[in-house]
Amino acid sequence: MSRHFGRAHLLAIIWLFSAVAPHTYAQDSTAYDLVNTTTIDVMAVVVDAEPYVDEDPERYYSQIQVLLDPLVDFRGFARKVMGPYASSERYRSLDEAGRSQLRDQLDSFTQAMRTSLVRTYSKGLLAFGGSDIELEQPDEDTADSQRVSLRQLVYADRDTPYEIQYQMGQMKSGDWKLINVIIESVNLGEVYRDQFLASAREHEGDLSKVIDSWVVVVVDVDAETESGE
């Protein structure tokens, strides 16, 4: 398995650091606690994979997948990426057969998004060890909020650190879930939504074709940042 990745590719997978949690957390754990602790946990998985990943990458992907599932709101993320195609308004406008089809399509796209994200970015994790990562405490006025944005600084291959914002949401169960990531000024949720809508136009609204052909884009963070200057 090749481990030569561009810095933008590596940066785009940083959200996995905060999403992997082999611990069982109490519901009163804060979003900060989860991100801070699991940054260390995921690196243990990466280090342990070094001896076998070239010969058995599926084993590595599977371990990352198992760890991600409890923490990432893949279904909520997939629904937002589908945009108007999975909106409540569209769902209510459909007859029962149409609603059933949309539910099936959302299930299928959640699986496609889940698989492609994990496979694409797990590869980058192997080349990203050794960077210093600093997580800032959230503002005190967010303590009772069900939505928290956490700022993380990653000291990698340039003079100034990369800035990552993890958007965390508290579910009805009380558990915190990762719902979106902003890398520098690049909102990954918006990038993938634009990708989905462009593919839907290309396939004339045939969501089955969109889902069957889905592969996540690798965001060039440096290029996006420079173009916005």
MIDOTI-92632 format. One record per atom (N, C-alpha, C): y, x, z; residue number from 1. Coordinates in steps of 0.2 Angstrom, whole numbers. Atoms other than C-alpha are relative to their C-alpha. Layout:
BEGIN
{site {Y, X, Z}, NUM}
...
END
This chain:
BEGIN
{site {-6, 4, 0}, 1}
{site {0, 0, 0}, 1}
{site {6, 4, 0}, 1}
{site {-6, -4, 0}, 2}
{site {17, 7, -5}, 2}
{site {4, -1, 6}, 2}
{site {-4, 1, -6}, 3}
{site {29, 10, 9}, 3}
{site {7, 2, -2}, 3}
{site {-6, -2, 2}, 4}
{site {44, 15, -1}, 4}
{site {4, -7, -2}, 4}
{site {-4, 6, 1}, 5}
{site {57, 1, 1}, 5}
{site {8, 2, 0}, 5}
{site {-7, -1, 0}, 6}
{site {76, 0, -2}, 6}
{site {2, -2, 7}, 6}
{site {-3, 2, -6}, 7}
{site {87, -2, 13}, 7}
{site {2, -7, 1}, 7}
{site {-1, 7, 0}, 8}
{site {92, -19, 8}, 8}
{site {-7, -4, 2}, 8}
{site {7, 3, -2}, 9}
{site {73, -24, 8}, 9}
{site {-2, 1, 7}, 9}
{site {1, -1, -7}, 10}
{site {71, -16, 25}, 10}
{site {4, -5, 4}, 10}
{site {-5, 4, -4}, 11}
{site {86, -25, 32}, 11}
{site {-2, -7, 0}, 11}
{site {1, 7, 1}, 12}
{site {81, -42, 25}, 12}
{site {-6, -2, 4}, 12}
{site {6, 2, -4}, 13}
{site {65, -41, 36}, 13}
{site {1, 0, 7}, 13}
{site {-2, -1, -7}, 14}
{site {74, -38, 52}, 14}
{site {-2, -6, 4}, 14}
{site {1, 6, -4}, 15}
{site {72, -56, 57}, 15}
{site {-7, -1, 3}, 15}
{site {7, 0, -2}, 16}
{site {54, -53, 59}, 16}
{site {-1, 3, 7}, 16}
{site {0, -3, -6}, 17}
{site {58, -42, 74}, 17}
{site {1, -5, 6}, 17}
{site {-1, 5, -5}, 18}
{site {64, -57, 84}, 18}
{site {-4, -6, 0}, 18}
{site {4, 6, 1}, 19}
{site {51, -69, 78}, 19}
{site {-7, 0, 3}, 19}
{site {7, -1, -2}, 20}
{site {35, -62, 84}, 20}
{site {-1, 1, 8}, 20}
{site {0, 1, -7}, 21}
{site {30, -66, 102}, 21}
{site {-7, -1, 2}, 21}
{site {7, 1, -3}, 22}
{site {12, -62, 109}, 22}
{site {0, -2, 7}, 22}
{site {0, 3, -7}, 23}
{site {18, -67, 126}, 23}
{site {0, -8, 0}, 23}
{site {-1, 7, -1}, 24}
{site {17, -85, 132}, 24}
{site {6, -1, 5}, 24}
{site {-6, 0, -3}, 25}
{site {35, -89, 137}, 25}
{site {1, -7, 4}, 25}
{site {-2, 6, -4}, 26}
{site {41, -102, 150}, 26}
{site {5, -4, -4}, 26}
{site {-5, 4, 3}, 27}
{site {52, -116, 143}, 27}
{site {7, 2, 2}, 27}
{site {-7, -2, -2}, 28}
{site {66, -110, 153}, 28}
{site {2, 7, -2}, 28}
{site {-2, -7, 3}, 29}
{site {66, -93, 144}, 29}
{site {6, -2, -5}, 29}
{site {-6, 1, 5}, 30}
{site {83, -91, 135}, 30}
{site {-2, 3, -7}, 30}
{site {1, -3, 6}, 31}
{site {84, -87, 117}, 31}
{site {1, 7, 0}, 31}
{site {-1, -7, -1}, 32}
{site {91, -70, 122}, 32}
{site {-7, 3, 2}, 32}
{site {6, -3, -3}, 33}
{site {75, -67, 132}, 33}
{site {-5, 1, -5}, 33}
{site {5, 0, 5}, 34}
{site {64, -71, 118}, 34}
{site {1, 6, -6}, 34}
{site {-2, -5, 5}, 35}
{site {73, -60, 105}, 35}
{site {0, 7, 3}, 35}
{site {0, -7, -3}, 36}
{site {75, -45, 117}, 36}
{site {-7, 2, 1}, 36}
{site {7, -2, -1}, 37}
{site {57, -45, 122}, 37}
{site {-4, 1, -6}, 37}
{site {4, 0, 5}, 38}
{site {49, -48, 106}, 38}
{site {2, 6, -5}, 38}
{site {-2, -6, 4}, 39}
{site {59, -34, 97}, 39}
{site {-5, 6, 2}, 39}
{site {4, -5, -2}, 40}
{site {48, -22, 107}, 40}
{site {-7, -2, -2}, 40}
{site {7, 3, 2}, 41}
{site {32, -33, 104}, 41}
{site {-2, 1, -7}, 41}
{site {2, 0, 7}, 42}
{site {32, -33, 86}, 42}
{site {-1, 7, -3}, 42}
{site {1, -7, 2}, 43}
{site {34, -14, 84}, 43}
{site {-7, 2, 2}, 43}
{site {7, -2, -2}, 44}
{site {18, -12, 94}, 44}
{site {-5, -3, -6}, 44}
{site {5, 3, 5}, 45}
{site {9, -23, 80}, 45}
{site {1, 5, -6}, 45}
{site {-1, -4, 5}, 46}
{site {17, -12, 67}, 46}
{site {-3, 7, 1}, 46}
{site {3, -6, -1}, 47}
{site {11, 4, 75}, 47}
{site {-7, 0, 0}, 47}
{site {7, 1, 0}, 48}
{site {-6, -2, 78}, 48}
{site {-3, -1, -7}, 48}
{site {3, 2, 7}, 49}
{site {-8, -7, 59}, 49}
{site {0, 7, -4}, 49}
{site {-1, -6, 4}, 50}
{site {-4, 11, 53}, 50}
{site {-7, 3, -2}, 50}
{site {6, -3, 2}, 51}
{site {-22, 17, 53}, 51}
{site {-4, -4, -5}, 51}
{site {4, 4, 5}, 52}
{site {-29, 2, 43}, 52}
{site {3, -4, -5}, 52}
{site {-4, 4, 4}, 53}
{site {-15, -6, 34}, 53}
{site {-2, 1, -8}, 53}
{site {1, -2, 7}, 54}
{site {-18, 3, 17}, 54}
{site {-7, -3, -2}, 54}
{site {7, 3, 2}, 55}
{site {-37, -2, 17}, 55}
{site {-1, -7, 1}, 55}
{site {1, 7, -1}, 56}
{site {-35, -19, 24}, 56}
{site {7, -3, 2}, 56}
{site {-6, 3, -1}, 57}
{site {-18, -26, 22}, 57}
{site {0, -8, 2}, 57}
{site {0, 7, -2}, 58}
{site {-24, -44, 24}, 58}
{site {-1, -1, 8}, 58}
{site {1, 0, -7}, 59}
{site {-29, -40, 42}, 59}
{site {7, 0, 3}, 59}
{site {-6, 0, -3}, 60}
{site {-11, -35, 45}, 60}
{site {4, -6, -1}, 60}
{site {-4, 6, 2}, 61}
{site {-3, -50, 36}, 61}
{site {-2, -5, 5}, 61}
{site {2, 5, -5}, 62}
{site {-14, -61, 47}, 62}
{site {2, 1, 7}, 62}
{site {-2, -1, -7}, 63}
{site {-9, -53, 63}, 63}
{site {7, -2, 1}, 63}
{site {-7, 2, 0}, 64}
{site {9, -55, 59}, 64}
{site {1, -8, -1}, 64}
{site {0, 7, 1}, 65}
{site {6, -73, 53}, 65}
{site {-1, -4, 7}, 65}
{site {2, 3, -6}, 66}
{site {-2, -78, 69}, 66}
{site {5, 0, 5}, 66}
{site {-5, -1, -5}, 67}
{site {12, -71, 79}, 67}
{site {6, -4, -1}, 67}
{site {-6, 4, 2}, 68}
{site {26, -79, 69}, 68}
{site {-1, -7, 1}, 68}
{site {1, 8, 0}, 69}
{site {19, -97, 69}, 69}
{site {3, -3, 6}, 69}
{site {-3, 3, -6}, 70}
{site {24, -101, 87}, 70}
{site {7, 0, 0}, 70}
{site {-7, -1, -1}, 71}
{site {41, -95, 85}, 71}
{site {5, -2, -5}, 71}
{site {-4, 2, 6}, 72}
{site {48, -99, 68}, 72}
{site {-1, -7, -2}, 72}
{site {0, 7, 2}, 73}
{site {53, -116, 63}, 73}
{site {-1, 0, -7}, 73}
{site {1, -1, 7}, 74}
{site {45, -114, 46}, 74}
{site {1, -7, -4}, 74}
{site {-1, 6, 3}, 75}
{site {45, -133, 42}, 75}
{site {7, -2, 0}, 75}
{site {-7, 1, 0}, 76}
{site {63, -135, 47}, 76}
{site {4, 4, -5}, 76}
{site {-3, -5, 5}, 77}
{site {68, -120, 37}, 77}
{site {-2, -2, -7}, 77}
{site {2, 2, 7}, 78}
{site {58, -126, 22}, 78}
{site {4, -6, -2}, 78}
{site {-3, 6, 2}, 79}
{site {66, -143, 23}, 79}
{site {8, 1, -2}, 79}
{site {-7, -1, 2}, 80}
{site {84, -136, 23}, 80}
{site {0, 4, -6}, 80}
{site {0, -4, 6}, 81}
{site {79, -124, 9}, 81}
{site {0, -5, -6}, 81}
{site {1, 5, 5}, 82}
{site {74, -140, -1}, 82}
{site {6, -4, -2}, 82}
{site {-6, 3, 1}, 83}
{site {91, -147, 1}, 83}
{site {0, -7, -1}, 83}
{site {0, 7, 1}, 84}
{site {94, -164, -6}, 84}
{site {-7, -3, -2}, 84}
{site {7, 2, 2}, 85}
{site {76, -165, -12}, 85}
{site {-4, -2, 6}, 85}
{site {4, 2, -6}, 86}
{site {70, -167, 6}, 86}
{site {5, -3, 5}, 86}
{site {-4, 3, -5}, 87}
{site {85, -176, 14}, 87}
{site {-2, -6, 2}, 87}
{site {2, 6, -3}, 88}
{site {84, -191, 25}, 88}
{site {2, -6, -5}, 88}
{site {-2, 5, 5}, 89}
{site {94, -201, 12}, 89}
{site {-5, -1, -6}, 89}
{site {5, 1, 6}, 90}
{site {82, -197, -2}, 90}
{site {-6, -3, 3}, 90}
{site {6, 3, -3}, 91}
{site {67, -201, 9}, 91}
{site {1, -7, 1}, 91}
{site {-1, 7, -1}, 92}
{site {74, -218, 14}, 92}
{site {1, -4, -7}, 92}
{site {0, 4, 7}, 93}
{site {77, -222, -5}, 93}
{site {-6, -1, -3}, 93}
{site {6, 0, 3}, 94}
{site {59, -219, -9}, 94}
{site {-4, -6, 2}, 94}
{site {5, 5, -2}, 95}
{site {45, -232, -9}, 95}
{site {-5, 4, 4}, 95}
{site {5, -3, -4}, 96}
{site {30, -229, 2}, 96}
{site {-4, 6, -4}, 96}
{site {3, -5, 4}, 97}
{site {21, -219, -12}, 97}
{site {4, 6, -1}, 97}
{site {-4, -5, 1}, 98}
{site {36, -209, -15}, 98}
{site {1, 4, 6}, 98}
{site {-1, -3, -7}, 99}
{site {38, -205, 4}, 99}
{site {-6, 4, 1}, 99}
{site {6, -4, -1}, 100}
{site {20, -200, 5}, 100}
{site {0, 7, -4}, 100}
{site {0, -6, 4}, 101}
{site {22, -188, -10}, 101}
{site {5, 5, 3}, 101}
{site {-5, -5, -3}, 102}
{site {38, -180, -2}, 102}
{site {-3, 3, 6}, 102}
{site {3, -4, -6}, 103}
{site {29, -177, 14}, 103}
{site {-5, 5, -2}, 103}
{site {5, -5, 2}, 104}
{site {15, -169, 5}, 104}
{site {3, 6, -3}, 104}
{site {-4, -6, 3}, 105}
{site {28, -158, -5}, 105}
{site {3, 4, 5}, 105}
{site {-3, -4, -6}, 106}
{site {36, -153, 11}, 106}
{site {-5, 4, 3}, 106}
{site {5, -4, -3}, 107}
{site {20, -148, 18}, 107}
{site {-2, 6, -4}, 107}
{site {2, -5, 4}, 108}
{site {15, -138, 3}, 108}
{site {6, 5, -1}, 108}
{site {-5, -5, 0}, 109}
{site {32, -130, 2}, 109}
{site {1, 4, 7}, 109}
{site {0, -4, -7}, 110}
{site {32, -125, 21}, 110}
{site {-5, 5, -1}, 110}
{site {6, -5, 1}, 111}
{site {15, -116, 17}, 111}
{site {2, 5, -4}, 111}
{site {-2, -5, 5}, 112}
{site {22, -108, 2}, 112}
{site {6, 5, 3}, 112}
{site {-6, -4, -3}, 113}
{site {38, -102, 11}, 113}
{site {-3, 5, 5}, 113}
{site {3, -4, -5}, 114}
{site {28, -96, 26}, 114}
{site {-4, 6, -2}, 114}
{site {4, -5, 3}, 115}
{site {16, -86, 16}, 115}
{site {4, 5, -4}, 115}
{site {-4, -5, 4}, 116}
{site {28, -78, 4}, 116}
{site {5, 4, 5}, 116}
{site {-4, -4, -4}, 117}
{site {40, -73, 18}, 117}
{site {-3, 5, 4}, 117}
{site {4, -5, -4}, 118}
{site {27, -65, 29}, 118}
{site {-2, 5, -4}, 118}
{site {3, -5, 4}, 119}
{site {19, -56, 15}, 119}
{site {6, 5, -3}, 119}
{site {-5, -4, 3}, 120}
{site {35, -50, 7}, 120}
{site {3, 5, 6}, 120}
{site {-4, -4, -5}, 121}
{site {44, -44, 23}, 121}
{site {-5, 4, 5}, 121}
{site {4, -4, -4}, 122}
{site {29, -38, 33}, 122}
{site {-1, 7, -3}, 122}
{site {1, -7, 3}, 123}
{site {27, -24, 20}, 123}
{site {6, 4, 2}, 123}
{site {-6, -4, -2}, 124}
{site {45, -19, 24}, 124}
{site {0, 3, 7}, 124}
{site {1, -2, -7}, 125}
{site {41, -18, 43}, 125}
{site {-3, 7, 1}, 125}
{site {3, -7, -1}, 126}
{site {30, -3, 40}, 126}
{site {4, 6, -1}, 126}
{site {-4, -5, 1}, 127}
{site {44, 7, 34}, 127}
{site {6, 0, 4}, 127}
{site {-6, 1, -4}, 128}
{site {57, 2, 47}, 128}
{site {0, 2, 7}, 128}
{site {0, -2, -7}, 129}
{site {51, 9, 63}, 129}
{site {5, 6, 1}, 129}
{site {-4, -5, -2}, 130}
{site {62, 21, 72}, 130}
{site {8, -1, 0}, 130}
{site {-7, 2, 0}, 131}
{site {79, 12, 70}, 131}
{site {2, -2, 7}, 131}
{site {-2, 3, -7}, 132}
{site {89, 9, 86}, 132}
{site {3, -7, -1}, 132}
{site {-2, 7, 0}, 133}
{site {92, -9, 89}, 133}
{site {3, -3, 6}, 133}
{site {-4, 3, -6}, 134}
{site {105, -17, 101}, 134}
{site {1, -7, -1}, 134}
{site {-1, 7, 0}, 135}
{site {105, -35, 105}, 135}
{site {6, -2, 5}, 135}
{site {-5, 2, -5}, 136}
{site {121, -42, 113}, 136}
{site {-1, -7, 3}, 136}
{site {0, 6, -3}, 137}
{site {122, -55, 126}, 137}
{site {4, -5, -3}, 137}
{site {-4, 5, 3}, 138}
{site {128, -72, 120}, 138}
{site {6, -2, 5}, 138}
{site {-5, 2, -4}, 139}
{site {144, -79, 127}, 139}
{site {-2, -5, 5}, 139}
{site {2, 4, -6}, 140}
{site {143, -88, 144}, 140}
{site {0, -7, -2}, 140}
{site {-1, 7, 2}, 141}
{site {149, -104, 136}, 141}
{site {-5, -3, -4}, 141}
{site {5, 3, 4}, 142}
{site {134, -106, 126}, 142}
{site {-7, -1, 4}, 142}
{site {6, 1, -5}, 143}
{site {122, -107, 141}, 143}
{site {-3, -6, 0}, 143}
{site {3, 6, 0}, 144}
{site {119, -125, 140}, 144}
{site {0, -3, -7}, 144}
{site {0, 2, 7}, 145}
{site {120, -126, 121}, 145}
{site {-8, 0, -3}, 145}
{site {7, 0, 4}, 146}
{site {104, -131, 110}, 146}
{site {0, 4, -6}, 146}
{site {0, -4, 5}, 147}
{site {110, -120, 97}, 147}
{site {4, 7, 2}, 147}
{site {-3, -7, -2}, 148}
{site {114, -101, 100}, 148}
{site {-1, 5, -6}, 148}
{site {0, -6, 5}, 149}
{site {119, -87, 88}, 149}
{site {0, 6, 4}, 149}
{site {1, -6, -3}, 150}
{site {113, -70, 94}, 150}
{site {2, 6, -5}, 150}
{site {-2, -6, 4}, 151}
{site {121, -54, 87}, 151}
{site {-3, 6, 2}, 151}
{site {4, -6, -1}, 152}
{site {111, -39, 84}, 152}
{site {3, 6, -4}, 152}
{site {-2, -5, 4}, 153}
{site {116, -22, 78}, 153}
{site {-6, 5, -1}, 153}
{site {6, -4, 2}, 154}
{site {104, -11, 69}, 154}
{site {3, 7, -3}, 154}
{site {-3, -7, 2}, 155}
{site {108, 8, 67}, 155}
{site {-6, 3, -4}, 155}
{site {5, -2, 5}, 156}
{site {99, 13, 51}, 156}
{site {2, 6, -4}, 156}
{site {-1, -5, 5}, 157}
{site {104, 23, 36}, 157}
{site {8, 1, -2}, 157}
{site {-7, -1, 1}, 158}
{site {123, 22, 37}, 158}
{site {4, 1, 6}, 158}
{site {-4, -2, -6}, 159}
{site {138, 27, 48}, 159}
{site {1, -6, 5}, 159}
{site {-1, 6, -4}, 160}
{site {141, 9, 54}, 160}
{site {-6, -4, 0}, 160}
{site {6, 3, 0}, 161}
{site {127, -2, 60}, 161}
{site {0, -7, -4}, 161}
{site {1, 6, 3}, 162}
{site {121, -17, 51}, 162}
{site {1, -6, 5}, 162}
{site {0, 6, -4}, 163}
{site {125, -34, 59}, 163}
{site {-4, -6, -2}, 163}
{site {5, 6, 1}, 164}
{site {112, -48, 61}, 164}
{site {2, -5, 5}, 164}
{site {-1, 6, -4}, 165}
{site {115, -65, 67}, 165}
{site {-6, -4, 0}, 165}
{site {5, 5, 0}, 166}
{site {100, -75, 73}, 166}
{site {2, -7, 3}, 166}
{site {-1, 6, -1}, 167}
{site {102, -93, 73}, 167}
{site {-6, -4, 4}, 167}
{site {6, 3, -4}, 168}
{site {91, -101, 87}, 168}
{site {1, -7, 2}, 168}
{site {-1, 7, -2}, 169}
{site {88, -119, 90}, 169}
{site {-5, -2, 5}, 169}
{site {5, 2, -5}, 170}
{site {80, -127, 105}, 170}
{site {-2, -7, -2}, 170}
{site {4, 6, 2}, 171}
{site {67, -140, 101}, 171}
{site {0, -6, 6}, 171}
{site {1, 5, -5}, 172}
{site {64, -157, 110}, 172}
{site {-4, 2, 6}, 172}
{site {5, -2, -5}, 173}
{site {50, -148, 119}, 173}
{site {3, 5, 5}, 173}
{site {-3, -5, -4}, 174}
{site {62, -136, 126}, 174}
{site {-1, 7, -3}, 174}
{site {2, -7, 3}, 175}
{site {55, -121, 116}, 175}
{site {6, 2, -5}, 175}
{site {-5, -3, 5}, 176}
{site {67, -110, 106}, 176}
{site {-3, 2, -6}, 176}
{site {3, -2, 6}, 177}
{site {64, -107, 88}, 177}
{site {5, 3, -4}, 177}
{site {-4, -3, 5}, 178}
{site {71, -96, 75}, 178}
{site {1, -5, -6}, 178}
{site {-1, 5, 5}, 179}
{site {80, -107, 62}, 179}
{site {4, 3, -6}, 179}
{site {-3, -3, 6}, 180}
{site {90, -96, 51}, 180}
{site {3, 7, 2}, 180}
{site {-2, -7, -1}, 181}
{site {96, -78, 49}, 181}
{site {6, 2, -5}, 181}
{site {-6, -2, 4}, 182}
{site {113, -71, 43}, 182}
{site {0, 8, 1}, 182}
{site {0, -8, 0}, 183}
{site {112, -52, 38}, 183}
{site {7, 2, -3}, 183}
{site {-7, -2, 2}, 184}
{site {130, -45, 37}, 184}
{site {3, -7, -1}, 184}
{site {-3, 7, 1}, 185}
{site {138, -60, 28}, 185}
{site {-5, -4, -5}, 185}
{site {5, 3, 5}, 186}
{site {122, -65, 18}, 186}
{site {-4, -5, 5}, 186}
{site {4, 5, -4}, 187}
{site {115, -82, 25}, 187}
{site {-6, -1, -4}, 187}
{site {6, 0, 4}, 188}
{site {97, -81, 20}, 188}
{site {-2, -8, -1}, 188}
{site {1, 7, 1}, 189}
{site {95, -100, 22}, 189}
{site {3, -3, -6}, 189}
{site {-3, 2, 6}, 190}
{site {108, -103, 9}, 190}
{site {-2, 4, -6}, 190}
{site {3, -4, 6}, 191}
{site {101, -89, -3}, 191}
{site {-6, -4, -2}, 191}
{site {6, 4, 2}, 192}
{site {84, -98, -3}, 192}
{site {1, -7, -2}, 192}
{site {-2, 7, 3}, 193}
{site {92, -115, -5}, 193}
{site {2, 0, -7}, 193}
{site {-2, -1, 7}, 194}
{site {101, -109, -20}, 194}
{site {-6, 2, -5}, 194}
{site {6, -1, 4}, 195}
{site {85, -102, -27}, 195}
{site {-4, -6, -1}, 195}
{site {4, 6, 1}, 196}
{site {76, -118, -24}, 196}
{site {3, -5, -5}, 196}
{site {-3, 5, 4}, 197}
{site {89, -129, -32}, 197}
{site {0, 3, -8}, 197}
{site {0, -3, 6}, 198}
{site {90, -117, -47}, 198}
{site {-7, -1, -4}, 198}
{site {7, 1, 2}, 199}
{site {71, -118, -49}, 199}
{site {-1, -7, -2}, 199}
{site {1, 7, 1}, 200}
{site {72, -137, -48}, 200}
{site {3, -2, -6}, 200}
{site {-3, 1, 6}, 201}
{site {84, -137, -62}, 201}
{site {-4, 2, -6}, 201}
{site {4, -3, 6}, 202}
{site {74, -126, -73}, 202}
{site {-7, -4, -1}, 202}
{site {7, 4, 1}, 203}
{site {58, -137, -70}, 203}
{site {2, -8, 0}, 203}
{site {-3, 7, 1}, 204}
{site {69, -153, -72}, 204}
{site {-3, -5, 6}, 204}
{site {1, 4, -6}, 205}
{site {66, -159, -54}, 205}
{site {-7, -1, 1}, 205}
{site {7, 1, -2}, 206}
{site {47, -157, -54}, 206}
{site {-1, 5, 6}, 206}
{site {1, -4, -6}, 207}
{site {45, -151, -36}, 207}
{site {-7, 4, 0}, 207}
{site {6, -3, 0}, 208}
{site {27, -147, -39}, 208}
{site {0, 7, -3}, 208}
{site {-1, -6, 4}, 209}
{site {31, -134, -52}, 209}
{site {4, 5, 4}, 209}
{site {-5, -4, -4}, 210}
{site {45, -127, -41}, 210}
{site {-5, 4, 6}, 210}
{site {4, -3, -6}, 211}
{site {33, -125, -26}, 211}
{site {-6, 5, -2}, 211}
{site {6, -4, 2}, 212}
{site {18, -118, -36}, 212}
{site {3, 7, -2}, 212}
{site {-3, -7, 2}, 213}
{site {30, -104, -43}, 213}
{site {4, 3, 5}, 213}
{site {-5, -3, -5}, 214}
{site {39, -100, -27}, 214}
{site {-2, 7, 2}, 214}
{site {0, -7, -3}, 215}
{site {42, -82, -22}, 215}
{site {7, 1, 2}, 215}
{site {-7, -1, -3}, 216}
{site {56, -77, -10}, 216}
{site {3, 6, -4}, 216}
{site {-3, -6, 2}, 217}
{site {69, -66, -17}, 217}
{site {2, 5, 5}, 217}
{site {-2, -5, -5}, 218}
{site {73, -50, -9}, 218}
{site {8, 1, -1}, 218}
{site {-7, 0, 0}, 219}
{site {91, -50, -4}, 219}
{site {3, 7, 0}, 219}
{site {-3, -6, -1}, 220}
{site {102, -35, -8}, 220}
{site {6, 0, 4}, 220}
{site {-6, 1, -5}, 221}
{site {113, -35, 7}, 221}
{site {6, 4, -2}, 221}
{site {-5, -4, 2}, 222}
{site {123, -20, 2}, 222}
{site {4, -2, -6}, 222}
{site {-3, 3, 6}, 223}
{site {127, -27, -15}, 223}
{site {4, -6, 1}, 223}
{site {-4, 6, -2}, 224}
{site {132, -44, -8}, 224}
{site {6, 2, 4}, 224}
{site {-6, -2, -4}, 225}
{site {143, -36, 5}, 225}
{site {6, 3, -4}, 225}
{site {-5, -3, 4}, 226}
{site {152, -25, -8}, 226}
{site {3, -4, -4}, 226}
{site {-3, 5, 5}, 227}
{site {155, -39, -20}, 227}
{site {5, -5, 4}, 227}
{site {-4, 5, -4}, 228}
{site {163, -49, -6}, 228}
{site {6, 4, 3}, 228}
{site {-6, -4, -2}, 229}
{site {176, -35, -2}, 229}
{site {6, -1, -4}, 229}
END
